[in-house]
Amino acid sequence: MPIKVDPNKCDGCGICVYDCGADVFRFNDKKDKVFPYGNKYCVNCFLCELVCPEDAIEVVLTTAKLNGKTSIP
């Protein structure tokens, strides 16, 4: 699941880093921002979107074709 962090909104508080059980986020110490490090580990819980006080995180839904049928992974 692709995760986008808007660097203009992110204040580097780190709530998403600590709350994400899938360990998807990392700090960029030079910029005092957070970035998605392990999108492939995302379990689609959307907790990061919910806990971000700056509304800087977006979990982007993607669709996949399985046996010719469209589904959300």
DOVEXZA-378384 format. One record per residue (C-alpha): x, y, z; residue in one letter; chain. Coordinates in steps of 0.001 Angstrom, whole numbers. Example, Ala and Ser with C-alpha at 12.3 -4.5 7.8 and 13.67 -1.06 7.14 Angstrom:
2
NODE, u, v, w, residuo, cadena
NODE, 12300, -4500, 7800, A, A .
NODE, 13670, -1060, 7140, S, A .
END
This chain:
73
NODE, u, v, w, residuo, cadena
NODE, 0, 0, 0, M, A .
NODE, 1658, 3254, -1033, P, A .
NODE, 1954, 5746, 1806, I, A .
NODE, 2577, 9415, 1116, K, A .
NODE, 3897, 11914, 3648, V, A .
NODE, 3494, 15578, 2729, D, A .
NODE, 6801, 17157, 3802, P, A .
NODE, 5162, 20584, 3885, N, A .
NODE, 2696, 19411, 6541, K, A .
NODE, 4873, 16969, 8508, C, A .
NODE, 6327, 18582, 11628, D, A .
NODE, 8425, 15534, 12557, G, A .
NODE, 6516, 14780, 15764, C, A .
NODE, 7077, 11032, 15239, G, A .
NODE, 3676, 9830, 16423, I, A .
NODE, 3343, 7689, 13286, C, A .
NODE, 6801, 6178, 13860, V, A .
NODE, 5896, 5061, 17372, Y, A .
NODE, 2309, 3986, 16655, D, A .
NODE, 2955, 1989, 13481, C, A .
NODE, 3175, -1665, 14445, G, A .
NODE, 4430, -2568, 10971, A, A .
NODE, 7511, -324, 11330, D, A .
NODE, 6763, 1521, 8086, V, A .
NODE, 8133, 4969, 9024, F, A .
NODE, 11594, 6388, 9706, R, A .
NODE, 12935, 9783, 10760, F, A .
NODE, 14990, 11918, 8420, N, A .
NODE, 17145, 13590, 11064, D, A .
NODE, 18582, 16149, 8655, K, A .
NODE, 15136, 17463, 7732, K, A .
NODE, 13274, 16725, 11003, D, A .
NODE, 10636, 14915, 8964, K, A .
NODE, 9229, 11412, 8741, V, A .
NODE, 9228, 9316, 5581, F, A .
NODE, 7689, 5959, 4624, P, A .
NODE, 10508, 3433, 4684, Y, A .
NODE, 8741, 105, 4334, G, A .
NODE, 5570, 476, 2291, N, A .
NODE, 5615, -3259, 1606, K, A .
NODE, 5139, -3912, 5331, Y, A .
NODE, 1982, -1782, 5585, C, A .
NODE, -983, -3811, 6867, V, A .
NODE, -3609, -1272, 5751, N, A .
NODE, -4766, -324, 9237, C, A .
NODE, -4749, 3436, 8417, F, A .
NODE, -3623, 4205, 11982, L, A .
NODE, -934, 6546, 10687, C, A .
NODE, -3548, 8670, 8928, E, A .
NODE, -5684, 8770, 12052, L, A .
NODE, -2947, 9716, 14521, V, A .
NODE, -1138, 12345, 12432, C, A .
NODE, -2030, 15688, 14029, P, A .
NODE, -936, 17589, 10917, E, A .
NODE, -2929, 15454, 8448, D, A .
NODE, 324, 14899, 6556, A, A .
NODE, -99, 11178, 5831, I, A .
NODE, -2152, 9592, 3091, E, A .
NODE, -2528, 5859, 2603, V, A .
NODE, -3286, 5440, -1092, V, A .
NODE, -5574, 2568, -1984, L, A .
NODE, -4521, 601, -5013, T, A .
NODE, -6398, -2073, -6871, T, A .
NODE, -5097, -5359, -8153, A, A .
NODE, -6350, -7833, -10716, K, A .
NODE, -6785, -11373, -9468, L, A .
NODE, -8147, -13877, -11944, N, A .
NODE, -9484, -11012, -14033, G, A .
NODE, -11374, -9454, -11124, K, A .
NODE, -10473, -6128, -9536, T, A .
NODE, -9869, -6185, -5800, S, A .
NODE, -8239, -4075, -3130, I, A .
NODE, -5223, -5897, -1712, P, A .
END
